Amino acid sequence: MGQSRIAVVLMLAVALVAGLVGCSSTDGASDTTGAPSVVITISAAASLTDALNEVTAAYTAENPNVTFSINYGASGTLEEQISQGAVADIFFSASKKYMDALEDEGLVVEGTRSNVVSNELVVVVPADRALSLSSLEDLAGDSFEIVALGDPEAVPAGKYAEQSLASVGVSEVVLAKAVRGSDVKGVLTYVATGDADAGIVYATDALINDDVKVAFIIPSDAHDPILCPAALLTVGENQEAARAFLEYLMGDEATVIFESYGFSAAG
């Protein structure tokens, strides 16, 4: 065989090997550890966004074959989506009410439901305004023309807010001047932009927004306990991987991250 023909054969062999390697790296469904790639889908309350994003990033750093697709929104809206057929491996709610609803429909995997964290409710005002506000009764005064609240039908914080206002007898007055947010982030935005004079949100949301300041914490006995449960769903497509993450979610490493955002362990 001539030298030129040998050279051509060698070039073809190299190209073939390179092509096989290219197919392996592009089409393979595993990371460098050999573990199969998997996407865990989560429907989670909007109030959990920043903390959960950090928790999932920490988990991915330890498990590079795992990625997350997270749908954030009002807990009630997410519950309705799942009830109507939306696929998710895990539901992480800001209220037991919506987890109860899915459990009643048989959509929660038995034995996987746990309260992950708890939260507090606070009254916030725009950071650049000098408003005198120290009690829920003050919200009924003329100084507060617009009060931002969550929609109680979809946003647990809205329901907790209404319970709190009712506990001191100012519901009728305050609700008459309320502007509603579709989730807690929306309520916070009304206050941060000055479109509302005050608002009722979770302490964790107030903590991460420099455009609002906390006037006071609402006493915990003014509303139902604010517990955030998570569970596997029967409609999930990656239950084994989701179960492993759910265990991580309840562990010490995730708890430290949640606490850094103002949450407390559910206990």
FENUR-V225236 format. One record per pair of residues at least 12 apart in sequence whose C-alpha atoms are under 7 Angstrom apart, sorted by the first residue. I is the first residue (numbers start at 0). J is the second residue. D is the distance in Angstrom with one decimal. If there is no record, write none. Layout:
BEGIN
I:J:D / I:J:D
END
This chain:
BEGIN
29:64:6.5 / 30:63:6.8 / 30:64:5.4 / 34:64:6.2 / 35:64:6.3 / 36:64:4.5 / 36:65:5.9 / 37:64:6.3 / 37:65:5.1 / 37:66:6.4 / 38:65:5.9 / 38:66:4.9 / 38:67:5.3 / 38:68:6.7 / 39:66:6.3 / 39:67:4.9 / 39:68:6.2 / 39:88:6.3 / 39:237:6.5 / 39:241:6.1 / 40:67:5.9 / 40:68:4.7 / 40:69:5.8 / 40:87:5.0 / 40:88:5.2 / 40:89:6.6 / 41:68:6.3 / 41:69:4.7 / 41:70:6.2 / 41:87:5.5 / 41:88:5.9 / 41:89:4.8 / 41:90:5.9 / 42:69:5.8 / 42:70:4.8 / 42:71:6.0 / 42:77:6.5 / 42:87:6.4 / 42:89:6.3 / 42:90:5.0 / 42:91:6.2 / 43:69:7.0 / 43:70:6.2 / 43:71:5.0 / 43:72:6.6 / 43:90:6.0 / 43:91:4.6 / 43:92:5.9 / 44:71:5.6 / 44:72:5.3 / 44:73:5.5 / 44:74:5.1 / 44:91:6.4 / 44:92:5.3 / 44:93:5.7 / 45:71:4.9 / 45:72:4.7 / 45:73:6.0 / 45:182:6.7 / 45:183:6.8 / 45:184:6.9 / 46:183:6.2 / 46:184:7.0 / 46:204:6.5 / 48:71:6.9 / 50:256:6.6 / 50:257:5.6 / 50:260:6.2 / 54:253:5.8 / 54:256:6.6 / 72:182:6.6 / 73:153:5.8 / 73:154:5.3 / 73:181:6.8 / 73:182:5.0 / 74:92:5.5 / 74:93:6.2 / 74:97:6.7 / 74:153:6.3 / 74:154:6.1 / 75:97:6.1 / 75:152:6.9 / 75:153:4.1 / 75:154:6.2 / 76:153:5.8 / 78:97:5.9 / 78:101:6.9 / 82:101:6.9 / 86:234:5.8 / 86:235:6.1 / 87:232:6.7 / 87:234:6.5 / 87:235:5.0 / 88:231:5.8 / 88:232:5.4 / 88:234:6.8 / 88:235:3.8 / 88:236:6.3 / 88:237:6.4 / 88:238:6.3 / 88:241:6.2 / 89:229:6.8 / 89:230:5.6 / 89:231:4.6 / 89:232:5.7 / 89:241:6.9 / 90:229:5.5 / 90:230:5.7 / 90:231:6.6 / 90:232:6.9 / 91:227:6.9 / 91:228:5.9 / 91:229:4.2 / 91:230:6.8 / 92:227:5.4 / 92:228:5.6 / 92:229:6.3 / 93:155:6.4 / 93:226:6.5 / 93:227:4.5 / 93:228:7.0 / 94:155:5.9 / 94:225:6.6 / 94:226:5.8 / 94:227:5.5 / 94:228:6.9 / 95:226:6.7 / 95:227:6.8 / 95:228:6.3 / 106:232:5.5 / 106:233:5.1 / 106:234:6.9 / 107:230:6.5 / 107:231:5.9 / 107:232:4.6 / 107:233:5.7 / 108:231:5.4 / 108:232:5.4 / 108:233:5.5 / 111:230:5.2 / 111:231:6.0 / 112:228:6.6 / 112:229:5.7 / 112:230:4.3 / 113:228:5.3 / 113:229:5.7 / 113:230:6.6 / 114:226:6.3 / 114:227:5.5 / 114:228:4.0 / 114:229:6.4 / 114:265:5.9 / 115:227:5.8 / 115:228:5.5 / 115:229:6.6 / 115:249:6.0 / 115:264:6.6 / 115:265:5.6 / 116:226:6.1 / 116:227:5.4 / 116:262:6.2 / 116:263:5.5 / 116:264:4.6 / 116:265:4.3 / 117:225:5.5 / 117:226:4.5 / 117:227:6.0 / 117:262:5.9 / 117:263:5.2 / 117:264:6.1 / 117:265:5.0 / 118:201:6.7 / 118:202:6.8 / 118:225:5.5 / 118:226:6.7 / 118:262:5.4 / 118:263:6.3 / 119:201:5.7 / 119:202:5.3 / 119:225:6.8 / 120:199:6.9 / 120:200:5.8 / 120:201:4.6 / 120:202:5.6 / 120:216:6.2 / 120:217:5.6 / 121:199:5.7 / 121:200:5.6 / 121:201:5.9 / 121:202:5.5 / 121:213:6.6 / 121:215:5.9 / 121:216:4.4 / 121:217:5.3 / 122:197:6.9 / 122:198:5.6 / 122:199:4.6 / 122:200:6.5 / 122:213:6.0 / 122:214:5.6 / 122:215:5.7 / 122:216:6.5 / 123:197:5.6 / 123:198:5.3 / 123:199:6.3 / 123:211:6.2 / 123:212:5.5 / 123:213:4.5 / 123:214:5.4 / 124:190:6.2 / 124:196:6.1 / 124:197:4.5 / 124:198:6.6 / 124:211:5.6 / 124:212:5.6 / 124:213:6.6 / 124:214:6.6 / 125:190:5.6 / 125:191:5.5 / 125:193:6.1 / 125:196:6.9 / 125:210:6.1 / 125:211:4.5 / 125:212:6.3 / 126:210:5.1 / 126:211:4.3 / 126:212:5.0 / 132:214:6.2 / 133:214:6.3 / 133:215:6.2 / 135:164:6.6 / 136:167:6.9 / 136:169:6.3 / 138:173:6.5 / 139:169:6.4 / 139:172:5.8 / 139:173:5.5 / 143:196:5.5 / 143:197:7.0 / 144:176:6.4 / 144:196:6.6 / 145:176:5.3 / 145:177:5.8 / 145:178:6.7 / 145:195:4.9 / 145:196:5.5 / 145:197:7.0 / 146:176:6.3 / 146:177:4.8 / 146:178:6.1 / 146:195:5.5 / 146:196:5.9 / 146:197:5.0 / 146:198:5.3 / 147:177:5.6 / 147:178:4.9 / 147:179:5.8 / 147:186:5.5 / 147:189:6.5 / 147:195:5.9 / 147:197:6.2 / 147:198:4.3 / 147:199:6.6 / 148:177:6.4 / 148:178:6.2 / 148:179:5.1 / 148:180:6.1 / 148:186:5.9 / 148:198:5.9 / 148:199:5.8 / 149:179:5.2 / 149:180:4.7 / 149:181:6.2 / 149:182:6.0 / 149:183:6.2 / 149:186:6.1 / 150:179:5.5 / 150:180:6.0 / 150:181:6.0 / 154:181:7.0 / 154:182:5.7 / 156:183:6.9 / 156:200:6.4 / 156:201:7.0 / 159:222:5.4 / 159:223:6.6 / 160:199:6.3 / 162:221:6.7 / 162:222:5.3 / 163:221:4.8 / 163:222:5.4 / 166:221:5.9 / 183:200:6.2 / 186:198:6.7 / 187:200:6.8 / 190:211:6.8 / 191:210:4.9 / 191:211:5.4 / 202:261:6.9 / 203:260:5.9 / 203:261:4.9 / 203:262:6.4 / 226:265:6.7
END
